[in-house]
Structure formats: C-alpha cells, structure tokens
Amino acid sequence: MADIYYEEGTPPGPVIPYRALAEGLFPEEPKQKLMPFLGAGASLPSRPPSPRPASALPSQATIDAISDQLGLRNKARLFMDLAVRLASEIQAEEQSAVVAPDPERALMDSRFPPTAGDLAEVLANLSSYATFERPVQRLRPLLAASPSDLAQVLRWIALLTDIALPTAPLLSVSSYCEYTLPQQRKDLWEKLHRLFANKKWPTATNFLVARAAHWHLRPERRARKDYLVITTNYDCLMEVALDLFKVPYCVLTVDRTDHHVDARFSDSVKKYLEFSDQEYAEFQNEYNGTKYPAQFTLEKSRPLAIVYKIHGCLFPIRPNRDSIILSDEDYVDYLCRLSDNDGVIPASVTALMQEMGFLFAGYSFSDWNVRGIYKKLVEHRGGEQDKKPTPARGVQDYAIVRQLNVYESAFFRQKTISLLQTDLNQFSWQIRRLARQLKLGPYRK
C-alpha cells in the first residue's frame, strides 16, 4: 500500500521527506538515483482558482413555494432546489463574463502549453465534435430549445458541478478529428504545432530537473552514465531549461510510421564531444531514423542528458517525422507494439532505468494510459523476470499529487509508489531551498 506524505503542518499524515528527496536528486556519488518523469502538469504554472461571481439566490421559502405549487416531493423536490440554485449560478456567470476570446487564439497567445482540456476544446471546435450530443437528443422531447442552447446549458452544469467533463476527453476528440478533418492527421499535427510553437517559458519543475542534470554532468564528478528524463509532453520547455544551464542533451522520439528512433542533439553537443564537422555529421546521421528501439544505443565518449519523449515531440529534427501519440488509435497502436521484438522503448533508456527510482511530476493516475506506461516501464526496469509494478532492487518511486480522487486512492492502495501531496511549484521551491541549505549539488557555492 502506498505511503502518503504531506506538507509540514498539514494534517493528517507524515511530513514529506524533503531532505531524502533532495539528496536523491542531488546525490554525492556520480550516479542518478531519481529519474524525473514529467507530465503535462510539469509544464504549467501554478494558477490560483478564478473567483466565482456572487449569485443572488432566491430564498429557501421561494424555492419551497415553487415545489409546493408543483406538488414535488422527496428527490424531485431536492432536484428542484438544485436546479434553481444552478440557474442562479449560471445567470451570475453569464452576467459577469466579458466577451470570451477565441479559445484557439487564447492558447496561441499564452506563454504556457495548453492543458489536455484546453486542447480538447480547441479540437472539438475544429471538428464540430458534439460533447453532449446524446444528452441533448434525450432532452429535446422535454424542452422546446435549440440543440446548441441545450448543449450550452449542459456545459454550464458540467463546469459548475464536475458531474461530467465540459468537453469530451482529448483521446476521443483527437480520434474524431482524424476521422473527419479533410487531411486528417496532417491537419491535426499542424494545429498542435501552431499551438505549441511559442511556448518557451520553463517552469520551476523544468529548472529543478535542469539543475539536477547540470550537477550530474559536471566534469569533476566523472559520471559514467547519462542523466535520464522521461516525459509525455510535446513541448520543448525541458530543452529550454537545459540550454539555459548549458547542459548538453539528446532528445529521443520514436516515429509512429516506421517505428525508428530519432535523436535530436542540442547545439552544445558537437563541442562537448569534441567532434569535427564531418565527425558530428556522421554521428547525427547514425542515430536519426536508422534503428528500432530494441537496437538503439548511443555510443559516445562522454555522458549526456537524455530526454526521452515517450509521447513524441512536435519539433522533429527532420520534416515529415511524426512521433505524436494523441488519439485512441495511437494508444492502441502503442500497446500493440509493446509485444513486438522491435520494442517501443529505446534500449539505451531501458539500460539507464535499472536500479533507479521514478519521480512522477504532473500526472493524473486516473488516466489509463499513464497507468499502462508506468506498468511497462517498471517491467523494463526490473528485467524480464520482474513483471509486477513494484520497485526493483530496493528503489523507491514517488508521485507528486496535488490532490487524490477516489479512483487514484483505490489505485495507489495496490501500489508501492510513495505519494507526495503538494503543489509542484511548492515541491520545486522546497527542494531548491533545502539543497542550498545543505550545500547539495549546484548549490555548494
């Protein structure tokens, strides 16, 4: 069963072991102990919840009078009470709202990558995906209203109550886009590329990982192995942070068509590995789209930071390369390839994962794809004989979670991942503060 840790002063459980985590991220010996596994939340800033406008609720006596007049009793009476209160909330939201910007334009202008919900909304508008089509059809015989008005009311109810998602899940919407857009996959890929093109503001989490990679690769530490980061994010914020810390790195992706591994190297790698122009060109060509994951290993004279983008990247080094895993079909194809001899995880990544704990940041384990990836990576880390998703050889996995829903609580009861219940930015700030206090890693001076 998972252990759950909390911020100091937060009931009801033990305090997050920040010192052990700081020592794990910035170890004294030249060996990586914790591997950052970054999800969408790691690329997003911490935002306080938007204030809700005050609604003018009718008195309980007025609501009761309506129910009495209609002869409502028991659950029907409770429903009327809820309906009136929701109607008041919706009216307050509509009256206080300014003219909303176009969702796509707003995402393109934002400094930060979109959330899965943001992407789903834009793609739903692009493909005219009707999230509430079935409920609208059920309600039309009961209400003399247009389908669009009914859908908007249901969307408001979803937003105010969390009884359902205001937009269908991203996997479903993106699959629908592939079915219906004129050029299908090409249109979807280009839309995503435009939405992510100007996102170049790393978060506190990106900077923390970049500092850990910088510490690991310092020449005086004589590290023998690469520093590994795994992410499901399509953006390049991790690379921007590594560039700012002058960390040489290689980004690995797997093309969804030919299933070959592509390697994109940072600008500093040529000088770092002391290559001539010709040697560097040959080195790059050797690792670009020539090997399947099971046969892919990087041969070089010095360790690098390896960023393995397990869901692909929107900024490939070569044109016409598509590594993006986004739709239901992409995930089905990915799962089918798990049993292929060619594999889906580069052999060099599998080798680095051995005897290393995972630090999950920015994930919801309610998503089946996240649970599937975790299970498969743990199998690879433990070797062919270890098929149970438990830490191998005494290593400990951690997951930073802001809050747990009912499903996640049930899932983690069966696992041995230690949960750190806190905000990602708070976690990064605490590790940075403690590392400086203890003079760990790059904070020695």
C-alpha positions as CSV (number, residue, x, y, z in Angstrom):
1,M,0.0,0.0,0.0
2,A,1.3,3.5,-0.9
3,D,2.5,5.8,1.8
4,I,1.1,9.4,1.7
5,Y,3.2,12.4,2.8
6,Y,2.0,15.9,3.4
7,E,3.5,19.4,3.7
8,E,4.6,20.3,7.2
9,G,1.7,21.5,9.3
10,T,-0.9,19.8,7.1
11,P,-2.9,17.1,8.7
12,P,-3.3,14.2,8.9
13,G,-0.1,12.3,8.0
14,P,3.7,12.2,7.9
15,V,5.7,15.1,6.5
16,I,7.2,15.0,3.0
17,P,10.8,13.7,3.3
18,Y,12.3,16.7,1.5
19,R,15.9,16.0,2.7
20,A,15.9,12.5,1.4
21,L,14.4,13.7,-1.9
22,A,16.9,16.5,-2.2
23,E,19.7,14.0,-1.6
24,G,18.1,11.7,-4.2
25,L,18.0,14.4,-6.8
26,F,21.5,15.8,-6.0
27,P,23.4,12.7,-4.8
28,E,27.0,12.9,-3.6
29,E,28.1,10.0,-5.7
30,P,28.1,10.4,-9.5
31,K,25.1,8.3,-10.0
32,Q,21.5,9.2,-10.8
33,K,19.1,7.9,-8.1
34,L,15.8,9.5,-9.1
35,M,14.6,9.8,-12.6
36,P,12.2,12.7,-13.3
37,F,9.1,11.6,-15.2
38,L,7.3,14.7,-16.3
39,G,3.6,15.0,-17.3
40,A,1.5,17.9,-18.5
41,G,1.3,19.5,-15.1
42,A,5.1,20.0,-15.1
43,S,4.8,22.4,-18.0
44,L,2.1,24.5,-16.4
45,P,2.4,27.4,-13.9
46,S,0.6,27.4,-10.6
47,R,-2.6,29.3,-11.0
48,P,-4.9,30.3,-8.2
49,P,-8.6,29.4,-8.9
50,S,-10.6,32.2,-10.6
51,P,-13.0,33.9,-8.2
52,R,-16.6,33.0,-8.8
53,P,-19.2,35.8,-9.1
54,A,-21.7,36.1,-6.3
55,S,-25.1,34.8,-7.3
56,A,-28.4,36.2,-6.0
57,L,-30.1,33.1,-4.8
58,P,-33.9,33.2,-4.1
59,S,-34.9,32.5,-0.6
60,Q,-35.5,28.9,0.5
61,A,-39.1,29.9,1.1
62,T,-39.4,30.9,-2.5
63,I,-37.9,27.7,-3.7
64,D,-40.1,25.7,-1.4
65,A,-43.2,27.5,-2.7
66,I,-42.3,26.6,-6.3
67,S,-42.0,22.9,-5.2
68,D,-45.3,23.1,-3.3
69,Q,-47.1,24.6,-6.3
70,L,-45.8,21.8,-8.5
71,G,-46.6,19.1,-5.9
72,L,-43.0,17.9,-5.8
73,R,-41.9,15.6,-3.0
74,N,-38.7,13.7,-1.9
75,K,-36.0,13.5,-4.6
76,A,-38.0,15.6,-7.1
77,R,-38.1,18.4,-4.5
78,L,-34.4,18.2,-3.9
79,F,-33.8,18.3,-7.7
80,M,-35.9,21.5,-8.0
81,D,-33.8,23.0,-5.2
82,L,-30.6,22.1,-7.0
83,A,-32.0,23.3,-10.4
84,V,-32.9,26.8,-9.0
85,R,-29.5,27.2,-7.4
86,L,-27.7,26.1,-10.5
87,A,-29.8,28.5,-12.6
88,S,-28.8,31.4,-10.3
89,E,-25.1,30.4,-10.6
90,I,-25.3,30.2,-14.4
91,Q,-27.0,33.6,-14.6
92,A,-24.3,35.2,-12.4
93,E,-21.6,33.7,-14.6
94,E,-23.2,34.9,-17.8
95,Q,-23.9,38.4,-16.5
96,S,-20.3,38.9,-15.1
97,A,-18.5,37.4,-18.1
98,V,-16.6,39.6,-20.5
99,V,-16.6,38.7,-24.1
100,A,-14.6,35.4,-24.2
101,P,-11.7,35.3,-26.6
102,D,-11.5,32.7,-29.2
103,P,-10.1,29.6,-27.4
104,E,-7.6,28.8,-30.1
105,R,-6.3,32.4,-30.2
106,A,-6.1,32.5,-26.4
107,L,-4.0,29.3,-26.4
108,M,-1.7,30.5,-29.1
109,D,-1.1,33.8,-27.3
110,S,-0.4,32.1,-23.9
111,R,3.2,31.7,-22.8
112,F,2.5,28.2,-21.4
113,P,1.4,25.0,-23.1
114,P,-2.3,24.1,-23.1
115,T,-3.8,21.6,-20.8
116,A,-5.5,18.4,-22.1
117,G,-8.9,20.1,-21.5
118,D,-7.7,23.2,-23.5
119,L,-6.6,21.0,-26.4
120,A,-9.8,19.0,-26.3
121,E,-11.9,22.2,-26.5
122,V,-10.0,23.6,-29.5
123,L,-10.0,20.3,-31.4
124,A,-13.7,19.9,-30.6
125,N,-14.4,23.3,-32.1
126,L,-12.2,22.5,-35.1
127,S,-14.0,19.3,-35.9
128,S,-17.5,20.2,-34.6
129,Y,-17.4,17.5,-32.1
130,A,-20.6,17.4,-30.1
131,T,-19.7,16.5,-26.5
132,F,-23.3,16.4,-25.3
133,E,-25.0,15.0,-28.4
134,R,-26.6,12.1,-26.7
135,P,-28.0,14.0,-23.7
136,V,-29.2,16.7,-26.0
137,Q,-31.2,14.2,-28.0
138,R,-32.7,12.8,-24.8
139,L,-33.7,16.2,-23.6
140,R,-35.2,17.7,-26.8
141,P,-38.6,16.0,-26.4
142,L,-38.8,17.6,-22.9
143,L,-37.7,21.1,-23.8
144,A,-38.5,23.4,-26.6
145,A,-35.0,24.7,-27.1
146,S,-32.3,24.5,-29.8
147,P,-29.7,21.8,-29.6
148,S,-26.9,24.4,-29.3
149,D,-28.7,26.1,-26.3
150,L,-29.3,22.7,-24.6
151,A,-25.6,21.8,-25.1
152,Q,-24.5,25.1,-23.6
153,V,-26.7,24.6,-20.5
154,L,-25.3,21.1,-20.1
155,R,-21.8,22.5,-20.4
156,W,-22.5,25.0,-17.7
157,I,-23.8,22.3,-15.4
158,A,-20.7,20.2,-16.0
159,L,-18.4,23.2,-15.2
160,L,-20.3,24.1,-12.0
161,T,-20.8,20.6,-10.6
162,D,-18.0,18.4,-12.1
163,I,-20.7,15.9,-12.8
164,A,-19.2,15.4,-16.2
165,L,-16.4,16.9,-18.3
166,P,-17.4,20.1,-20.1
167,T,-15.5,18.7,-23.2
168,A,-15.0,15.1,-24.1
169,P,-11.6,13.5,-23.3
170,L,-8.7,14.5,-25.5
171,L,-8.2,11.0,-26.7
172,S,-11.7,10.8,-28.1
173,V,-11.8,14.3,-29.6
174,S,-8.4,13.8,-31.3
175,S,-9.6,10.5,-32.8
176,Y,-12.7,12.2,-34.1
177,C,-10.5,14.9,-35.7
178,E,-8.5,12.2,-37.5
179,Y,-11.7,10.7,-38.9
180,T,-13.3,14.0,-40.0
181,L,-10.7,16.6,-40.9
182,P,-10.1,17.0,-44.7
183,Q,-6.4,16.0,-44.4
184,Q,-6.9,14.1,-41.1
185,R,-3.6,13.5,-39.4
186,K,-1.8,16.3,-41.2
187,D,-4.3,18.9,-40.2
188,L,-4.3,17.7,-36.6
189,W,-0.5,17.7,-36.4
190,E,-0.2,21.2,-37.8
191,K,-2.8,22.6,-35.5
192,L,-0.9,21.2,-32.5
193,H,2.4,22.5,-33.8
194,R,0.9,26.1,-34.0
195,L,-0.5,25.9,-30.5
196,F,2.9,24.9,-29.0
197,A,5.2,26.9,-31.3
198,N,5.8,29.9,-28.9
199,K,5.9,28.0,-25.6
200,K,9.4,28.8,-24.3
201,W,8.9,29.6,-20.6
202,P,10.2,26.8,-18.4
203,T,8.5,26.2,-15.1
204,A,10.1,25.7,-11.6
205,T,9.9,22.0,-12.2
206,N,11.8,22.2,-15.5
207,F,14.5,24.3,-13.8
208,L,14.8,21.9,-10.9
209,V,15.4,19.0,-13.3
210,A,17.9,21.0,-15.4
211,R,19.8,21.8,-12.2
212,A,20.0,18.1,-11.3
213,A,21.2,17.2,-14.8
214,H,23.8,20.0,-14.7
215,W,25.1,18.7,-11.3
216,H,25.2,15.1,-12.6
217,L,27.2,16.0,-15.7
218,R,29.8,18.3,-14.1
219,P,33.3,17.2,-15.3
220,E,34.7,16.8,-11.8
221,R,32.0,14.3,-10.8
222,R,33.1,11.9,-13.6
223,A,29.7,10.4,-14.1
224,R,29.8,7.3,-16.3
225,K,26.1,7.2,-17.3
226,D,23.8,9.6,-19.0
227,Y,21.2,11.6,-17.0
228,L,17.7,10.4,-17.9
229,V,14.5,12.4,-18.0
230,I,11.3,10.9,-19.4
231,T,8.3,13.0,-20.4
232,T,5.0,12.6,-22.1
233,N,4.9,16.3,-23.1
234,Y,5.1,17.5,-26.7
235,D,6.7,20.9,-25.8
236,C,10.4,21.8,-25.6
237,L,10.4,23.5,-22.2
238,M,12.7,20.9,-20.7
239,E,15.2,21.5,-23.5
240,V,15.0,25.3,-23.0
241,A,15.8,24.9,-19.3
242,L,18.7,22.5,-20.1
243,D,20.1,25.1,-22.6
244,L,19.9,27.8,-20.0
245,F,22.1,25.6,-17.7
246,K,24.4,24.8,-20.6
247,V,23.6,21.1,-20.3
248,P,24.4,19.0,-23.5
249,Y,21.4,16.7,-24.2
250,C,19.8,14.4,-26.7
251,V,16.1,14.1,-27.3
252,L,14.8,10.7,-28.3
253,T,11.5,10.0,-30.0
254,V,10.0,7.0,-31.9
255,D,8.3,7.7,-35.2
256,R,4.8,6.3,-35.3
257,T,5.1,5.2,-39.0
258,D,8.4,3.4,-39.4
259,H,8.9,2.9,-35.6
260,H,12.6,4.0,-35.9
261,V,14.2,6.1,-33.2
262,D,15.1,9.7,-33.9
263,A,17.8,11.6,-31.9
264,R,17.9,15.4,-31.7
265,F,21.1,16.8,-30.2
266,S,21.5,20.2,-28.5
267,D,23.8,22.7,-30.2
268,S,26.4,22.2,-27.5
269,V,26.9,18.5,-28.1
270,K,29.4,18.9,-31.0
271,K,31.8,20.9,-28.9
272,Y,31.2,18.9,-25.8
273,L,32.0,15.6,-27.5
274,E,35.0,17.3,-29.4
275,F,33.8,16.3,-32.9
276,S,34.9,17.8,-36.1
277,D,32.2,18.9,-38.5
278,Q,32.4,15.7,-40.5
279,E,32.5,13.5,-37.4
280,Y,29.5,15.3,-36.0
281,A,27.5,14.9,-39.2
282,E,28.3,11.2,-39.3
283,F,27.4,10.9,-35.6
284,Q,24.0,12.6,-36.2
285,N,23.2,10.5,-39.3
286,E,23.9,7.3,-37.5
287,Y,21.2,7.9,-34.9
288,N,18.5,9.5,-37.0
289,G,15.8,7.1,-38.1
290,T,18.0,4.1,-38.7
291,K,17.3,1.8,-35.7
292,Y,14.4,0.3,-34.0
293,P,14.0,0.9,-30.2
294,A,15.3,-2.5,-29.1
295,Q,18.5,-2.0,-31.1
296,F,19.1,1.7,-30.2
297,T,22.1,2.5,-28.1
298,L,24.2,5.7,-28.0
299,E,27.9,5.2,-28.3
300,K,29.8,8.3,-27.3
301,S,32.8,9.4,-25.2
302,R,31.0,11.4,-22.5
303,P,27.6,11.2,-20.8
304,L,24.7,13.4,-21.9
305,A,21.3,14.3,-20.6
306,I,18.8,12.1,-22.3
307,V,15.2,13.4,-22.7
308,Y,13.0,10.5,-23.8
309,K,9.7,11.9,-25.1
310,I,7.6,8.8,-24.8
311,H,4.6,10.5,-26.5
312,G,6.6,12.3,-29.1
313,C,7.7,15.8,-29.9
314,L,6.1,18.5,-32.1
315,F,9.5,19.8,-33.1
316,P,11.3,17.0,-35.0
317,I,14.8,17.5,-36.4
318,R,13.7,16.3,-39.8
319,P,10.4,17.1,-41.8
320,N,7.7,14.6,-42.2
321,R,8.5,12.8,-38.9
322,D,5.5,12.2,-36.7
323,S,6.1,10.7,-33.2
324,I,3.0,12.1,-31.6
325,I,0.8,9.8,-29.5
326,L,-2.5,11.6,-29.0
327,S,-5.6,9.7,-30.2
328,D,-7.2,6.4,-29.1
329,E,-5.8,4.8,-32.2
330,D,-2.3,6.0,-31.3
331,Y,-2.5,4.4,-27.9
332,V,-3.9,1.1,-29.3
333,D,-1.0,1.0,-31.8
334,Y,1.4,1.8,-29.0
335,L,0.1,-1.1,-26.8
336,C,0.2,-3.5,-29.8
337,R,3.9,-2.7,-30.3
338,L,4.7,-3.4,-26.7
339,S,5.0,-7.1,-27.6
340,D,6.9,-6.5,-30.8
341,N,10.5,-7.7,-31.0
342,D,11.5,-4.2,-32.1
343,G,10.1,-2.7,-28.9
344,V,8.8,0.8,-28.1
345,I,11.4,2.0,-25.5
346,P,14.9,2.6,-26.8
347,A,17.4,0.1,-25.4
348,S,19.6,2.9,-24.1
349,V,16.7,4.2,-22.0
350,T,16.0,0.8,-20.6
351,A,19.6,0.3,-19.6
352,L,19.6,3.7,-17.7
353,M,16.4,2.9,-15.8
354,Q,17.9,0.0,-13.9
355,E,18.1,0.5,-10.1
356,M,16.6,3.9,-10.4
357,G,13.5,5.3,-8.7
358,F,10.9,7.2,-10.6
359,L,9.7,10.7,-9.6
360,F,6.4,11.3,-11.3
361,A,5.5,15.0,-11.6
362,G,2.4,16.5,-13.2
363,Y,0.4,13.3,-13.8
364,S,-3.1,12.1,-13.0
365,F,-3.1,8.3,-12.5
366,S,-6.8,8.3,-13.3
367,D,-5.7,8.1,-17.0
368,W,-5.4,4.5,-18.1
369,N,-2.5,5.4,-20.5
370,V,-0.4,6.7,-17.6
371,R,-1.0,3.6,-15.6
372,G,-0.1,1.5,-18.6
373,I,3.1,3.4,-19.2
374,Y,4.0,3.0,-15.5
375,K,3.5,-0.7,-15.6
376,K,5.5,-1.2,-18.7
377,L,8.4,1.0,-17.5
378,V,8.6,-0.9,-14.2
379,E,8.8,-4.2,-16.1
380,H,11.7,-2.8,-18.2
381,R,13.4,-1.5,-15.1
382,G,13.1,-4.8,-13.3
383,G,14.1,-7.0,-16.2
384,E,12.3,-9.8,-17.9
385,Q,11.7,-11.8,-14.6
386,D,10.0,-8.9,-12.8
387,K,6.5,-8.4,-14.2
388,K,5.0,-6.8,-11.2
389,P,4.7,-3.0,-11.0
390,T,6.8,-2.7,-7.8
391,P,10.1,-1.1,-7.1
392,A,13.1,-3.2,-8.2
393,R,16.1,-3.9,-6.0
394,G,15.0,-1.7,-3.2
395,V,14.5,1.6,-5.2
396,Q,11.5,3.8,-4.2
397,D,9.1,5.5,-6.6
398,Y,7.4,8.8,-5.8
399,A,4.5,10.7,-7.3
400,I,3.8,14.4,-6.6
401,V,0.0,14.8,-6.5
402,R,-1.9,18.0,-5.7
403,Q,-5.0,16.0,-4.6
404,L,-6.3,12.5,-4.8
405,N,-9.6,11.5,-6.3
406,V,-11.4,8.3,-5.3
407,Y,-10.1,6.3,-8.2
408,E,-6.5,7.3,-7.6
409,S,-6.8,6.4,-3.9
410,A,-8.0,2.9,-4.8
411,F,-5.2,2.5,-7.4
412,F,-2.4,3.6,-5.1
413,R,-3.6,1.3,-2.3
414,Q,-2.4,-1.6,-4.5
415,K,0.9,0.0,-5.4
416,T,4.1,0.9,-3.6
417,I,4.6,4.5,-5.0
418,S,5.0,7.0,-2.2
419,L,2.7,9.9,-2.7
420,L,3.8,13.5,-2.0
421,Q,0.7,15.6,-1.7
422,T,1.7,19.1,-2.6
423,D,1.8,21.6,-5.4
424,L,4.6,21.1,-8.0
425,N,5.9,24.6,-7.7
426,Q,5.9,24.3,-3.9
427,F,7.8,21.0,-4.2
428,S,10.4,22.5,-6.5
429,W,10.9,25.5,-4.2
430,Q,11.3,23.3,-1.1
431,I,13.9,21.1,-2.8
432,R,15.8,24.1,-4.1
433,R,15.7,25.8,-0.6
434,L,16.9,22.6,1.1
435,A,19.6,21.8,-1.4
436,R,21.0,25.3,-1.0
437,Q,20.8,25.0,2.8
438,L,22.6,21.6,2.8
439,K,25.0,22.7,0.0
440,L,24.0,19.9,-2.3
441,G,24.6,19.7,-6.0
442,P,25.0,23.1,-7.8
443,Y,24.2,24.9,-4.5
444,R,27.5,24.2,-2.9
445,K,29.0,27.6,-3.6
